[in-house]
Amino acid sequence: MERQIQDMPFRKSSYSPDANTCVEVGVHDGLIKVRDSKDQETGPRFALRARAWDAFVDAVKTTSFSAS
């Protein structure tokens, strides 16, 4: 039986100022899954393969993102 995403072990960033203002990341079935920590049950989420996740993390580390 496949586990539900709510039952997966997710990690929060140690840089997050409190428990509900960040995203959480978990790995399941070869996918990196991301969800909103404010709405774990029904909030937005997405999944990436390892190569796409690595590209995303590299972009975050090397690019300046703006909120606008």
N, C-alpha and C positions, 0 to 999 in steps of 0.2 A: 504494500500500500504506500502510495506517495504521501510524504508529509506535506501538510499545508504550510504556506509561507509564514503564517503567524507562529508556527511551532519551530521554525528554523532558528538556529543560533545566529543572532545578528550582533555586530560590534558597532559601538559609537566612537566617534573621534575623541581622543583625550584632550583635544583643543577646544571642544565645545564647552561654553561657559555653564550650561546646565543640561539636564537630561532631555529636554524637548525642543531644542533649537538647532537640530542638525539632521543629517541623514544617517541611516544605519546601513551597514554592508554585511552581507552574508554570502556564503558559497554553498551551492546545492546543485547536484546533477551536472557538474561541470560549468555552471553559469555563476557569474558574480551578480548578485541581486541587490538592489538598492531600494530603500523605502524611506518615507518621511517619518521621523521619530515622533512628530506631533499626532499623527493619525496612523498608527501601525496596522489597524485592522482593515480599514477601507480606503486609506489614502493612496496617493499616487505611488507607483513603483515601476521599476523597469529592470531588465536583465540584459547582461552583456556577456559575450564570450571573452575569454582571457585576453586575447590579442586586442580587442576593442577596448577593454578595461585599461590595459597597459597604455594604449594611445591616449585615452582620456586622462589618466593620471599624469602622463608626461606633459600633456597640454596644460593642465592645471598648474603644474610646477614651473613651466617655462613661459606662460602667457599671462598677461594682465587681463582679467575679466572685469567688466564694468556692470553695474546693476541696472543700467539704462538700456 
